[in-house]
Amino acid sequence: MTRAELFAFLDTHAISHVTTDHPAVFRVGEGEDMKASIPGAHSKNLFLKDHRDQLWLVSAEQHTAIDLKRLPSVIGSGRLSFGSPELMEATLGVTPGSVTALGLVNDRQGKTRFVLDAVLARAEQVNFHPLENTATTTLSRRGFQAFLDALGVKPMVVDFSRMERVDAACA
């Protein structure tokens, strides 16, 4: 899907969304002034692959520390490494710098397991790139849960501060 098709998908599912256009942001820490003007929790997203070729998307609050060496024992994966840009584009329809939980809309075969930070799961509003890093889309907690439900995606919720699964619902 394109950005416009993503918005049409959200509209079709009656998921309220607000998008702010901005200069391209490639890494956490960039665009802090812009992020400060957008309410809600901002995300960082990692596209990973384990040695058994299972794909993983980790979405966490932007300041959350993620220990990739300890994470496999928490989520039940093999050793994790970053997925290639080609695999990312083929699976989530995004390029490096634009990784987003909203990219799950493009994973029509359900190849990617979704790991959600407990901080984002509890946030009243969450912010993700809308398939491109030149904008930020804000969804309510319920709206994000409705998005995941529409895709049939059940997130694995992890408290990264304690490095344990909590699997609490987003809503």
Steps between C-alpha positions, in 0.01 A plus 500: 500500500597860451450768763168599340385137495597463866286803587212354298540173696486691829194695381325180384547357849383826667842553658558867573847624403684829477812538286766767522733546204862589577852467358629144477603346833731199477599428862372536853630831631441686175220754482458540877346849462248364250418200723447728798219671310318170431317356802539137600773240530746491212631167380816338384462189291740215429460249218677182608553145385609203704728218391192287423385768250208613717435873450439732795386861523571667832322830572609682813474845650784704349707515821463132590823302523473167317752230588514293182715235671240436773192549283500150339445331836208734572320458168601143421701579191834385374801732493387833351657716232368787291299402193634613165354807329378275216319267740353799686365650180362166376329427833394836647514719190737749662862603463763552772413806709129443442448181702164522673238285668262635235707301247331186633217595263728384216592164658206320341650157561548569872870417496593753766450455873424830672662595831350808667659693785276510809554877514347540152223252584394723792544836325181696431640605161771337290698636207636308203622584151222444244722273283738788428726703728378841384195495725376380837155350551334514840251235610320458828576186701159362399557598139834321491340191655223520237769517229668187635163325537411583139822329392454204733825587678532424870805679638741339741525772768837531672602714796850589386591654837462154660563299181188291541181430308186655638265442204246755621259624237548846351143607572 
